[in-house]
Amino acid sequence: MELDIQCEEMSPSRWAELLTTMKSCKTIRLDDCNLSSSNCEDLSSIINTNPSLTELKLNNNELGDAGVEYLCKGLLTPSCSLQKLWLQNCNLTSASCETLRSVLSAQPSLTELHVGDNRLGTAGVKVLCQGMMNPSCKLQKLQLEYCELTADIVEALNAALQSKPTLKELSLSNNTLGDTAVKQLCQGLVEASCNLELLHLENCGITSDSCMEISAVLRNKSSLMDLSVGDNKIGDSGLALLCQGLMHPSCKIQKLWLWDCDLTSAGCKDLSRLISTKETLTEISLIDNNLRDSGMEMLCQALKDPKSKLQELWVRECGLTTACCKAVSSALSTNKHLKVLHIGENKLGDAGVELLCEGLMHPNCNIQSLWLGNCDLTAGCCATLATAMATKQCLTELDLSYNPLDDEGIRKICEALRKPSCNVQQLILYDILWSSEVDDELRALEESKPEVKIIS
């Protein structure tokens, strides 16, 4: 049994009712429920008396260090079988880390610990690392985003990595590490016996200076499938160094996030080679890079390569215009693997989207999710979009937010949604103005087709 409640204020009677349910739950998720340390005392008892409980998720609650202390009393009991613990943004400090260290040292069932968005600091996480080094600790996933870590944490992390072959996922995003620390971390990862599958280093103060060391991790850790270095100013020169590791035969990367990395169309030559030859690569995010039409055209050429197996491409806010849409359309009509295309916040215009729809309606195209928010679209392209919606049954999600479609455009989209052949299940229409009459039509449409969700 699962208990999954979000954003609900807990009255004493409601809490008492839920406690009865929790006694037999395998999963308890109570994010944003205004819980405090007093609730944790009850949860500790549940952990102690419910051996089937394997996942506890308490993100965005004011638990504080006192709350975690209560929880850990339950976690340290022999009957506890908890595997996944989520305590993101729970107002924790370094004081909680000593208690959590005890759990890591004594509870081999715990495989996931998510404590991001807490002011643990370097001193606190060093204490956690001591717990990780205990032979009883079998941690596989550690999430430490927004924990106010500095470069001083790397020595302790590397020591923990050396002793923890079970570790598969490490997230250190949004901490001020800098190049020197990231270089040291990567050297430790290369030497460690862990089979890391996910490494997230977003917004860590990385430049091209540490990309050679990240590239070495990609070459030496064939287990690494998910790398995110978004929001770091690596530039085209850093990308070229990363691609040396990404292109290595032993690299099996599947997901690569390079959003806001100061990339330009010049870097698309390396990216194109990667997309066209690395058959394991299924998802790439290039959001908020100045790729421009010339860069996008290179990427589209790569997508047409039979070796490309890319399924998701995120190129939102990349300086694209109508000029690249013919190339995108050609790629859509050729690549059978691409399922998700985020191309919003680009000046595609009606003419550009009409070109996209030509590729979208090709039999080879298998797009399921298409995001066209803030693309300078008007009602002028909605007839073509409606035709694509009604004929392309694989298309299940469409985002048209922040475009001045007005009543005329929305009505054309509604006509498509009413057709039995249309399989769109989620239509996103944020910040679009329409009349009360059209609003009534949208609500009626949702009632007649309950499988359709219109988000506005």
Sine and cosine of phi, psi and omega as CSV:
sin_phi,cos_phi,sin_psi,cos_psi,sin_omega,cos_omega
0.00,0.00,0.60,-0.80,0.03,-1.00
-0.89,-0.45,0.63,-0.78,0.17,-0.98
-0.89,-0.45,0.92,-0.40,-0.08,-1.00
-0.76,-0.65,0.99,-0.15,-0.02,-1.00
-0.80,-0.60,0.71,-0.70,0.02,-1.00
-0.75,-0.66,0.57,-0.82,0.14,-0.99
0.82,0.57,0.77,0.64,0.05,-1.00
-0.78,-0.62,0.79,-0.61,0.08,-1.00
-0.95,0.31,0.76,-0.65,-0.09,-1.00
-0.99,-0.12,0.96,-0.28,0.14,-0.99
-0.97,0.23,0.36,-0.93,0.01,-1.00
-0.83,0.56,-0.64,0.77,-0.01,-1.00
-0.93,0.36,-0.64,0.77,0.02,-1.00
-0.91,0.41,-0.66,0.76,0.00,-1.00
-0.90,0.43,-0.69,0.73,0.02,-1.00
-0.88,0.48,-0.62,0.78,0.04,-1.00
-0.90,0.43,-0.68,0.73,-0.02,-1.00
-0.93,0.37,-0.57,0.82,0.00,-1.00
-0.85,0.52,-0.60,0.80,0.05,-1.00
-0.89,0.45,-0.67,0.74,0.02,-1.00
-0.91,0.41,-0.64,0.77,-0.08,-1.00
-0.88,0.47,-0.39,0.92,-0.08,-1.00
-0.89,0.46,-0.32,0.95,0.00,-1.00
-0.85,-0.53,0.21,0.98,-0.05,-1.00
-0.99,0.11,0.62,-0.78,0.14,-0.99
-1.00,0.06,-0.53,0.85,-0.01,-1.00
-0.76,-0.65,0.74,-0.67,0.08,-1.00
-0.81,-0.59,0.87,-0.49,0.04,-1.00
-0.82,-0.57,0.87,-0.49,-0.05,-1.00
-0.72,-0.70,0.80,0.60,0.01,-1.00
-0.94,0.34,0.61,-0.79,0.11,-0.99
0.81,0.58,0.73,0.69,-0.03,-1.00
-0.91,-0.41,0.29,0.96,0.06,-1.00
0.84,0.54,0.62,0.79,0.03,-1.00
-0.98,0.17,0.40,-0.91,0.02,-1.00
-0.72,-0.70,-0.12,-0.99,-0.04,-1.00
-0.88,0.47,-0.52,0.85,0.00,-1.00
-0.90,0.43,-0.59,0.81,0.07,-1.00
-0.91,0.41,-0.52,0.85,-0.02,-1.00
-0.91,0.41,-0.49,0.87,0.05,-1.00
-0.89,0.45,-0.68,0.74,0.06,-1.00
-0.92,0.40,-0.67,0.74,-0.01,-1.00
-0.90,0.44,-0.57,0.82,0.05,-1.00
-0.87,0.49,-0.65,0.76,0.03,-1.00
-0.91,0.42,-0.63,0.78,0.04,-1.00
-0.89,0.47,-0.71,0.70,0.02,-1.00
-0.85,0.52,-0.65,0.76,-0.05,-1.00
-0.94,0.35,-0.60,0.80,-0.13,-0.99
-0.98,-0.21,-0.13,0.99,-0.02,-1.00
-0.90,-0.43,1.00,0.01,-0.05,-1.00
-0.94,0.35,-0.21,0.98,0.02,-1.00
-0.99,0.10,-0.18,0.98,-0.03,-1.00
-0.94,0.34,0.87,-0.48,-0.03,-1.00
-0.88,-0.47,-0.29,0.96,-0.01,-1.00
-0.68,-0.73,0.78,-0.63,0.03,-1.00
-0.77,-0.64,0.88,-0.47,-0.08,-1.00
-0.84,-0.54,0.90,-0.44,-0.11,-0.99
-0.77,-0.64,0.54,0.84,-0.06,-1.00
-0.86,0.51,0.51,-0.86,0.13,-0.99
0.87,0.49,0.70,0.72,0.13,-0.99
-0.79,-0.61,0.53,-0.85,-0.03,-1.00
-0.99,0.12,0.91,0.42,-0.04,-1.00
-0.96,0.27,-0.66,0.75,-0.03,-1.00
0.93,0.36,0.10,-0.99,-0.01,-1.00
-0.88,0.47,-0.59,0.81,0.00,-1.00
-0.89,0.45,-0.64,0.77,0.02,-1.00
-0.90,0.45,-0.68,0.73,0.01,-1.00
-0.91,0.42,-0.56,0.83,0.04,-1.00
-0.89,0.45,-0.67,0.74,0.07,-1.00
-0.88,0.48,-0.74,0.67,-0.03,-1.00
-0.84,0.54,-0.68,0.74,-0.09,-1.00
-0.93,0.38,-0.42,0.91,0.10,-1.00
-0.88,0.47,-0.67,0.75,0.07,-1.00
-0.94,0.35,-0.64,0.77,-0.03,-1.00
-0.91,0.42,-0.42,0.91,-0.04,-1.00
-1.00,0.02,-0.03,1.00,0.01,-1.00
-0.98,0.20,0.55,-0.84,-0.05,-1.00
-0.86,0.50,-0.46,0.89,-0.05,-1.00
-0.98,0.19,-0.18,0.98,-0.05,-1.00
-0.94,0.35,0.73,-0.68,0.04,-1.00
-0.83,-0.56,0.34,0.94,-0.08,-1.00
-0.88,0.48,0.72,-0.69,0.00,-1.00
-0.94,-0.33,-0.55,0.83,-0.10,-1.00
-0.79,-0.61,0.81,-0.59,-0.01,-1.00
-0.79,-0.62,0.86,-0.52,-0.02,-1.00
-0.91,-0.42,0.88,-0.47,0.00,-1.00
-0.73,-0.68,0.65,0.76,-0.02,-1.00
-0.95,0.30,0.68,-0.73,0.05,-1.00
0.80,0.60,0.84,0.55,-0.01,-1.00
-0.89,-0.46,0.33,0.94,0.04,-1.00
0.87,0.49,0.70,0.72,0.04,-1.00
-1.00,-0.08,0.44,-0.90,0.09,-1.00
-0.81,-0.58,-0.12,-0.99,0.01,-1.00
-0.87,0.50,-0.38,0.92,0.00,-1.00
-0.88,0.47,-0.49,0.87,0.01,-1.00
-0.95,0.30,-0.37,0.93,-0.14,-0.99
-0.94,0.35,-0.53,0.85,0.04,-1.00
-0.91,0.42,-0.67,0.74,0.03,-1.00
-0.91,0.42,-0.70,0.71,0.02,-1.00
-0.92,0.40,-0.54,0.84,0.07,-1.00
-0.86,0.52,-0.66,0.75,0.01,-1.00
-0.88,0.48,-0.64,0.77,0.01,-1.00
-0.91,0.40,-0.73,0.69,0.01,-1.00
-0.86,0.52,-0.60,0.80,-0.04,-1.00
-0.96,0.27,-0.45,0.89,-0.17,-0.99
-0.90,-0.43,-0.16,0.99,-0.13,-0.99
-0.87,-0.49,1.00,-0.01,-0.06,-1.00
-0.93,0.37,-0.26,0.97,0.00,-1.00
-0.95,0.30,-0.41,0.91,-0.08,-1.00
-0.96,0.28,0.91,-0.41,-0.04,-1.00
-0.92,-0.39,-0.28,0.96,0.01,-1.00
-0.74,-0.67,0.75,-0.66,0.08,-1.00
-0.74,-0.67,0.89,-0.46,-0.02,-1.00
-0.90,-0.44,0.97,-0.26,-0.06,-1.00
-0.79,-0.62,0.46,0.89,0.03,-1.00
-0.92,0.40,0.23,-0.97,0.01,-1.00
0.87,0.50,0.57,0.82,0.10,-0.99
-0.75,-0.66,0.54,-0.84,-0.08,-1.00
-1.00,0.09,0.89,0.45,-0.02,-1.00
-0.96,0.27,-0.60,0.80,0.00,-1.00
0.95,0.32,0.21,-0.98,-0.01,-1.00
-0.87,0.49,-0.67,0.74,-0.02,-1.00
-0.88,0.48,-0.67,0.74,-0.01,-1.00
-0.91,0.41,-0.70,0.71,-0.04,-1.00
-0.94,0.34,-0.47,0.88,0.12,-0.99
-0.87,0.50,-0.62,0.79,0.05,-1.00
-0.91,0.41,-0.67,0.74,0.07,-1.00
-0.85,0.52,-0.65,0.76,0.00,-1.00
-0.88,0.47,-0.56,0.83,0.07,-1.00
-0.88,0.47,-0.66,0.75,0.06,-1.00
-0.90,0.43,-0.62,0.78,0.02,-1.00
-0.89,0.46,-0.51,0.86,-0.06,-1.00
-0.97,0.23,-0.19,0.98,0.06,-1.00
-0.92,0.39,0.70,-0.71,-0.02,-1.00
-0.85,0.53,-0.42,0.91,0.00,-1.00
-0.96,0.28,-0.36,0.93,-0.04,-1.00
-0.96,0.29,0.80,-0.60,0.00,-1.00
-0.87,-0.49,0.54,0.84,-0.09,-1.00
-0.86,0.51,0.72,-0.70,0.03,-1.00
-0.93,-0.37,-0.50,0.87,-0.05,-1.00
-0.74,-0.67,0.79,-0.62,0.01,-1.00
-0.76,-0.66,0.87,-0.50,-0.03,-1.00
-0.91,-0.42,0.89,-0.46,-0.10,-1.00
-0.78,-0.62,0.60,0.80,0.01,-1.00
-0.94,0.34,0.56,-0.83,0.06,-1.00
0.78,0.63,0.76,0.65,0.01,-1.00
-0.94,-0.35,0.22,0.98,0.03,-1.00
0.86,0.50,0.68,0.74,0.04,-1.00
-1.00,0.06,0.47,-0.88,0.06,-1.00
-0.83,-0.56,-0.03,-1.00,-0.03,-1.00
-0.86,0.51,-0.41,0.91,-0.05,-1.00
-0.91,0.41,-0.21,0.98,-0.06,-1.00
-0.98,0.19,-0.31,0.95,-0.21,-0.98
-0.91,0.42,-0.64,0.76,-0.01,-1.00
-0.86,0.52,-0.71,0.71,0.02,-1.00
-0.92,0.40,-0.65,0.76,0.03,-1.00
-0.89,0.46,-0.70,0.72,0.00,-1.00
-0.89,0.45,-0.63,0.78,0.04,-1.00
-0.89,0.47,-0.66,0.75,0.03,-1.00
-0.92,0.40,-0.65,0.76,0.01,-1.00
-0.89,0.46,-0.62,0.79,0.00,-1.00
-0.88,0.47,-0.54,0.84,-0.09,-1.00
-0.99,-0.15,0.05,1.00,-0.15,-0.99
-0.80,-0.60,0.98,0.20,0.01,-1.00
-0.92,0.40,-0.26,0.96,-0.01,-1.00
-0.97,0.24,-0.34,0.94,-0.14,-0.99
-0.90,0.43,0.81,-0.59,-0.03,-1.00
-0.90,-0.44,-0.45,0.89,-0.06,-1.00
-0.72,-0.70,0.75,-0.66,0.02,-1.00
-0.69,-0.72,0.87,-0.49,0.02,-1.00
-0.87,-0.49,0.88,-0.48,-0.02,-1.00
-0.84,-0.55,0.33,0.94,-0.07,-1.00
-0.86,0.51,0.47,-0.88,0.09,-1.00
0.89,0.47,0.66,0.75,0.17,-0.99
-0.78,-0.63,0.57,-0.82,-0.10,-1.00
-1.00,0.09,0.97,0.23,-0.04,-1.00
-1.00,0.09,-0.79,0.62,-0.03,-1.00
1.00,0.08,0.23,-0.97,-0.10,-0.99
-0.88,0.48,-0.71,0.70,-0.07,-1.00
-0.85,0.52,-0.72,0.69,0.00,-1.00
-0.92,0.40,-0.65,0.76,0.00,-1.00
-0.91,0.41,-0.60,0.80,0.08,-1.00
-0.87,0.49,-0.72,0.70,0.00,-1.00
-0.90,0.44,-0.66,0.75,0.02,-1.00
-0.88,0.48,-0.71,0.70,-0.02,-1.00
-0.90,0.43,-0.63,0.77,0.06,-1.00
-0.88,0.48,-0.65,0.76,0.05,-1.00
-0.90,0.43,-0.64,0.77,0.01,-1.00
-0.91,0.42,-0.63,0.78,0.02,-1.00
-0.89,0.45,-0.64,0.77,-0.04,-1.00
-0.98,0.17,-0.45,0.89,-0.08,-1.00
-0.94,0.35,0.44,-0.90,-0.01,-1.00
-1.00,0.07,0.00,1.00,-0.02,-1.00
-0.92,0.38,0.50,-0.86,0.03,-1.00
-0.97,-0.23,0.94,0.33,-0.10,-0.99
-0.89,0.45,0.75,-0.66,0.02,-1.00
-0.95,-0.31,-0.46,0.89,-0.04,-1.00
-0.71,-0.70,0.75,-0.66,0.07,-1.00
-0.70,-0.71,0.91,-0.42,0.01,-1.00
-0.91,-0.41,0.86,-0.52,-0.04,-1.00
-0.74,-0.67,0.65,0.76,0.00,-1.00
-0.93,0.37,0.63,-0.78,0.07,-1.00
0.76,0.65,0.82,0.57,0.01,-1.00
-0.90,-0.43,0.28,0.96,0.01,-1.00
0.95,0.31,0.53,0.85,-0.02,-1.00
-1.00,0.04,0.64,-0.77,0.15,-0.99
-0.83,-0.55,-0.12,-0.99,0.02,-1.00
-0.88,0.47,-0.32,0.95,-0.09,-1.00
-0.89,0.46,-0.48,0.88,-0.02,-1.00
-0.96,-0.27,0.12,0.99,-0.06,-1.00
-0.95,0.33,-0.46,0.89,0.05,-1.00
-0.90,0.43,-0.64,0.77,0.00,-1.00
-0.94,0.34,-0.61,0.79,0.08,-1.00
-0.91,0.42,-0.62,0.79,0.04,-1.00
-0.87,0.49,-0.60,0.80,0.03,-1.00
-0.90,0.43,-0.60,0.80,0.07,-1.00
-0.89,0.46,-0.69,0.73,0.01,-1.00
-0.88,0.48,-0.60,0.80,0.01,-1.00
-0.95,0.30,-0.60,0.80,-0.16,-0.99
-1.00,-0.09,-0.30,0.95,-0.01,-1.00
-0.92,-0.38,1.00,0.06,0.00,-1.00
-0.92,0.39,-0.24,0.97,0.05,-1.00
-0.96,0.27,-0.35,0.94,-0.11,-0.99
-0.94,0.34,0.90,-0.43,-0.06,-1.00
-0.90,-0.44,-0.28,0.96,-0.12,-0.99
-0.71,-0.70,0.94,-0.35,0.02,-1.00
-0.83,-0.56,0.79,-0.61,0.08,-1.00
-0.79,-0.61,0.87,-0.48,0.08,-1.00
-0.81,-0.58,0.48,0.88,0.00,-1.00
-0.87,0.49,0.37,-0.93,0.03,-1.00
0.87,0.50,0.59,0.80,0.14,-0.99
-0.77,-0.64,0.62,-0.78,-0.11,-0.99
-1.00,0.05,0.93,0.37,-0.03,-1.00
-0.99,0.11,-0.47,0.88,0.03,-1.00
0.92,0.38,0.01,-1.00,-0.01,-1.00
-0.90,0.44,-0.55,0.83,-0.01,-1.00
-0.93,0.37,-0.63,0.78,0.06,-1.00
-0.92,0.39,-0.64,0.77,0.04,-1.00
-0.87,0.50,-0.67,0.74,0.01,-1.00
-0.86,0.51,-0.64,0.77,0.03,-1.00
-0.93,0.37,-0.68,0.73,0.04,-1.00
-0.86,0.51,-0.65,0.76,-0.06,-1.00
-0.91,0.42,-0.41,0.91,0.09,-1.00
-0.88,0.48,-0.67,0.74,0.06,-1.00
-0.96,0.26,-0.65,0.76,-0.02,-1.00
-0.89,0.46,-0.55,0.83,-0.03,-1.00
-1.00,0.10,-0.14,0.99,-0.02,-1.00
-0.90,0.44,0.64,-0.77,-0.05,-1.00
-0.84,0.54,-0.48,0.88,-0.03,-1.00
-0.99,0.17,-0.25,0.97,0.00,-1.00
-0.97,0.24,0.78,-0.63,-0.04,-1.00
-0.87,-0.48,0.61,0.79,-0.07,-1.00
-0.84,0.54,0.66,-0.75,0.06,-1.00
-0.90,-0.44,-0.62,0.78,-0.09,-1.00
-0.80,-0.59,0.82,-0.57,-0.07,-1.00
-0.73,-0.68,0.89,-0.46,0.00,-1.00
-0.93,-0.37,0.87,-0.49,-0.05,-1.00
-0.77,-0.63,0.59,0.81,-0.06,-1.00
-0.94,0.33,0.61,-0.79,0.05,-1.00
0.77,0.64,0.84,0.55,-0.02,-1.00
-0.91,-0.42,0.29,0.96,-0.02,-1.00
0.87,0.48,0.59,0.81,0.06,-1.00
-1.00,0.06,0.47,-0.88,0.02,-1.00
-0.78,-0.63,-0.06,-1.00,0.02,-1.00
-0.87,0.49,-0.46,0.89,0.02,-1.00
-0.89,0.46,-0.58,0.82,0.01,-1.00
-0.95,0.30,-0.27,0.96,-0.04,-1.00
-0.94,0.35,-0.31,0.95,0.08,-1.00
-0.90,0.43,-0.72,0.70,0.05,-1.00
-0.92,0.39,-0.66,0.75,0.00,-1.00
-0.90,0.44,-0.62,0.78,0.01,-1.00
-0.90,0.44,-0.68,0.73,0.02,-1.00
-0.89,0.46,-0.62,0.78,0.01,-1.00
-0.91,0.41,-0.75,0.67,-0.04,-1.00
-0.90,0.44,-0.60,0.80,-0.08,-1.00
-0.99,0.13,-0.25,0.97,-0.07,-1.00
-0.86,-0.52,-0.39,0.92,-0.05,-1.00
-1.00,-0.02,1.00,-0.08,-0.13,-0.99
-0.94,0.33,-0.30,0.96,0.04,-1.00
-0.98,0.21,-0.35,0.94,-0.08,-1.00
-0.95,0.32,0.88,-0.47,-0.03,-1.00
-0.89,-0.45,-0.27,0.96,-0.05,-1.00
-0.56,-0.83,0.75,-0.66,0.05,-1.00
-0.63,-0.78,0.74,-0.67,0.04,-1.00
-0.92,-0.39,0.84,-0.54,0.01,-1.00
-0.84,-0.54,0.41,0.91,-0.06,-1.00
-0.81,0.58,0.64,-0.77,0.11,-0.99
0.87,0.50,0.68,0.73,0.19,-0.98
-0.85,-0.53,0.54,-0.84,-0.11,-0.99
-1.00,0.10,0.91,0.42,-0.07,-1.00
-0.97,0.26,-0.61,0.79,-0.02,-1.00
0.88,0.47,0.07,-1.00,-0.11,-0.99
-0.88,0.48,-0.64,0.77,-0.04,-1.00
-0.90,0.43,-0.63,0.78,0.04,-1.00
-0.93,0.38,-0.66,0.75,0.00,-1.00
-0.90,0.44,-0.60,0.80,0.02,-1.00
-0.90,0.44,-0.60,0.80,0.07,-1.00
-0.91,0.42,-0.67,0.74,0.02,-1.00
-0.89,0.45,-0.63,0.78,0.00,-1.00
-0.91,0.40,-0.60,0.80,0.06,-1.00
-0.88,0.47,-0.64,0.77,0.03,-1.00
-0.91,0.41,-0.62,0.78,0.01,-1.00
-0.89,0.46,-0.42,0.91,0.00,-1.00
-0.99,0.15,-0.16,0.99,0.03,-1.00
-0.94,0.34,0.73,-0.69,-0.01,-1.00
-0.85,0.53,-0.41,0.91,-0.02,-1.00
-0.97,0.22,-0.33,0.94,-0.04,-1.00
-0.93,0.36,0.79,-0.61,0.03,-1.00
-0.88,-0.48,0.35,0.94,-0.06,-1.00
-0.88,0.48,0.74,-0.67,0.00,-1.00
-0.95,-0.32,-0.46,0.89,-0.01,-1.00
-0.73,-0.68,0.77,-0.64,0.03,-1.00
-0.76,-0.65,0.85,-0.53,-0.01,-1.00
-0.92,-0.40,0.95,-0.31,-0.02,-1.00
-0.78,-0.63,0.61,0.79,0.03,-1.00
-0.93,0.36,0.63,-0.77,0.08,-1.00
0.83,0.55,0.81,0.58,-0.04,-1.00
-0.87,-0.48,0.31,0.95,0.05,-1.00
0.95,0.32,0.53,0.85,-0.02,-1.00
-1.00,-0.01,0.45,-0.89,0.03,-1.00
-0.71,-0.70,-0.10,-0.99,0.05,-1.00
-0.82,0.57,-0.50,0.87,-0.13,-0.99
-0.87,0.50,-0.45,0.89,-0.03,-1.00
-1.00,-0.06,-0.08,1.00,-0.17,-0.98
-0.94,0.33,-0.48,0.88,0.07,-1.00
-0.90,0.43,-0.65,0.76,0.03,-1.00
-0.92,0.39,-0.65,0.76,0.04,-1.00
-0.89,0.45,-0.68,0.73,0.01,-1.00
-0.87,0.49,-0.68,0.74,0.02,-1.00
-0.89,0.45,-0.64,0.77,0.03,-1.00
-0.91,0.41,-0.66,0.75,0.02,-1.00
-0.88,0.47,-0.59,0.81,-0.04,-1.00
-0.98,0.19,-0.14,0.99,-0.05,-1.00
-0.94,-0.34,-0.66,0.75,-0.10,-0.99
-1.00,0.09,0.90,-0.43,-0.03,-1.00
-1.00,0.09,-0.18,0.98,-0.12,-0.99
-1.00,-0.05,-0.46,0.89,-0.10,-1.00
-0.91,0.40,0.84,-0.54,-0.05,-1.00
-0.89,-0.45,-0.41,0.91,-0.05,-1.00
-0.77,-0.64,0.81,-0.59,0.05,-1.00
-0.75,-0.66,0.93,-0.38,0.08,-1.00
-0.98,-0.21,0.97,-0.25,-0.07,-1.00
-0.78,-0.62,0.38,0.93,-0.01,-1.00
-0.94,0.33,0.14,-0.99,0.00,-1.00
0.85,0.53,0.59,0.81,0.13,-0.99
-0.77,-0.64,0.49,-0.87,-0.09,-1.00
-1.00,0.09,0.92,0.40,-0.03,-1.00
-0.97,0.24,-0.62,0.78,-0.01,-1.00
0.95,0.32,0.14,-0.99,-0.01,-1.00
-0.87,0.50,-0.68,0.73,-0.04,-1.00
-0.89,0.46,-0.64,0.77,0.00,-1.00
-0.91,0.42,-0.69,0.72,-0.01,-1.00
-0.93,0.37,-0.55,0.83,0.07,-1.00
-0.90,0.44,-0.60,0.80,0.08,-1.00
-0.92,0.40,-0.68,0.73,0.04,-1.00
-0.84,0.54,-0.66,0.75,-0.06,-1.00
-0.90,0.43,-0.47,0.88,0.07,-1.00
-0.88,0.48,-0.71,0.71,0.05,-1.00
-0.94,0.33,-0.60,0.80,-0.03,-1.00
-0.87,0.49,-0.60,0.80,-0.06,-1.00
-1.00,0.05,0.00,1.00,0.04,-1.00
-0.93,0.36,0.60,-0.80,0.00,-1.00
-0.84,0.55,-0.47,0.88,-0.01,-1.00
-0.96,0.29,-0.40,0.92,-0.11,-0.99
-0.97,0.25,0.76,-0.65,-0.01,-1.00
-0.84,-0.54,0.53,0.85,-0.02,-1.00
-0.88,0.47,0.75,-0.66,0.05,-1.00
-0.96,-0.28,-0.54,0.84,-0.08,-1.00
-0.74,-0.67,0.85,-0.53,-0.04,-1.00
-0.79,-0.61,0.85,-0.53,-0.04,-1.00
-0.93,-0.38,0.89,-0.45,-0.05,-1.00
-0.80,-0.60,0.50,0.87,-0.01,-1.00
-0.92,0.40,0.64,-0.76,0.07,-1.00
0.82,0.57,0.80,0.60,-0.02,-1.00
-0.90,-0.44,0.36,0.93,-0.01,-1.00
0.87,0.49,0.63,0.77,0.00,-1.00
-1.00,-0.04,0.50,-0.87,0.08,-1.00
-0.78,-0.63,-0.09,-1.00,0.04,-1.00
-0.88,0.47,-0.32,0.95,-0.06,-1.00
-0.87,0.49,-0.45,0.89,-0.02,-1.00
-0.98,-0.19,-0.02,1.00,-0.15,-0.99
-0.96,0.30,-0.47,0.88,0.06,-1.00
-0.91,0.42,-0.68,0.73,0.03,-1.00
-0.92,0.39,-0.68,0.73,0.05,-1.00
-0.87,0.49,-0.66,0.75,0.00,-1.00
-0.89,0.45,-0.64,0.77,0.05,-1.00
-0.88,0.47,-0.68,0.73,0.02,-1.00
-0.89,0.45,-0.67,0.74,0.01,-1.00
-0.87,0.49,-0.64,0.77,-0.09,-1.00
-0.98,0.18,-0.36,0.93,-0.07,-1.00
-0.96,-0.28,-0.38,0.93,-0.07,-1.00
-0.99,-0.14,1.00,-0.05,-0.13,-0.99
-0.95,0.32,-0.30,0.95,0.05,-1.00
-0.97,0.25,-0.32,0.95,-0.03,-1.00
-0.96,0.27,0.92,-0.39,-0.05,-1.00
-0.90,-0.44,-0.23,0.97,-0.04,-1.00
-0.65,-0.76,0.77,-0.64,-0.01,-1.00
-0.65,-0.76,0.80,-0.60,0.03,-1.00
-0.92,-0.38,0.87,-0.49,0.02,-1.00
-0.85,-0.53,0.37,0.93,-0.09,-1.00
-0.86,0.51,0.43,-0.90,0.14,-0.99
0.86,0.51,0.52,0.85,0.12,-0.99
-0.86,-0.51,0.69,-0.72,-0.03,-1.00
-0.97,0.22,0.95,0.32,-0.05,-1.00
-0.98,0.19,-0.47,0.88,0.02,-1.00
0.86,0.50,-0.07,-1.00,-0.06,-1.00
-0.86,0.51,-0.69,0.73,-0.07,-1.00
-0.86,0.52,-0.74,0.68,-0.03,-1.00
-0.93,0.38,-0.69,0.72,-0.01,-1.00
-0.89,0.45,-0.61,0.79,0.01,-1.00
-0.90,0.44,-0.63,0.78,0.03,-1.00
-0.91,0.42,-0.64,0.77,0.04,-1.00
-0.90,0.43,-0.65,0.76,0.02,-1.00
-0.89,0.45,-0.63,0.77,0.04,-1.00
-0.84,0.54,-0.67,0.74,0.02,-1.00
-0.91,0.41,-0.67,0.74,-0.02,-1.00
-0.88,0.47,-0.53,0.85,-0.03,-1.00
-0.95,0.31,-0.36,0.93,-0.07,-1.00
-0.95,0.30,0.68,-0.73,0.00,-1.00
-0.86,0.52,-0.46,0.89,-0.03,-1.00
-0.97,0.24,-0.28,0.96,-0.01,-1.00
-0.98,0.18,0.77,-0.63,-0.06,-1.00
-0.91,-0.41,0.23,0.97,0.03,-1.00
-0.90,0.43,0.84,-0.55,-0.04,-1.00
-0.96,-0.27,-0.36,0.93,0.03,-1.00
-0.70,-0.72,0.88,-0.48,0.01,-1.00
-0.88,-0.48,0.85,-0.52,-0.09,-1.00
-0.95,-0.30,0.85,-0.53,-0.12,-0.99
-0.72,-0.70,0.75,0.66,0.00,-1.00
-0.91,0.42,0.62,-0.78,0.16,-0.99
0.81,0.59,0.74,0.67,0.14,-0.99
-0.86,-0.52,0.77,-0.64,-0.03,-1.00
-1.00,0.04,0.74,-0.67,0.12,-0.99
-0.55,-0.83,0.26,-0.97,-0.08,-1.00
-0.98,0.22,0.21,-0.98,0.04,-1.00
-0.90,0.43,-0.52,0.85,0.03,-1.00
-0.90,0.44,-0.70,0.71,0.03,-1.00
-0.92,0.39,-0.58,0.81,0.05,-1.00
-0.87,0.49,-0.66,0.75,0.05,-1.00
-0.89,0.46,-0.64,0.77,0.02,-1.00
-0.89,0.45,-0.66,0.75,0.01,-1.00
-0.90,0.43,-0.68,0.73,0.00,-1.00
-0.91,0.41,-0.64,0.77,0.02,-1.00
-0.91,0.43,-0.62,0.79,0.01,-1.00
-0.89,0.45,-0.68,0.73,0.03,-1.00
-0.89,0.46,-0.59,0.81,0.01,-1.00
-0.94,0.35,-0.63,0.78,-0.03,-1.00
-0.97,0.23,-0.46,0.89,0.04,-1.00
-0.79,-0.61,0.99,0.15,-0.09,-1.00
-0.89,0.46,-0.31,0.95,0.04,-1.00
-0.96,0.27,-0.22,0.97,0.00,-1.00
-1.00,-0.05,0.77,-0.63,0.04,-1.00
-0.91,-0.41,0.88,-0.48,0.04,-1.00
-0.97,-0.24,0.89,-0.46,-0.06,-1.00
-0.96,-0.29,0.86,-0.51,-0.03,-1.00
-0.58,-0.81,0.00,0.00,0.00,0.00
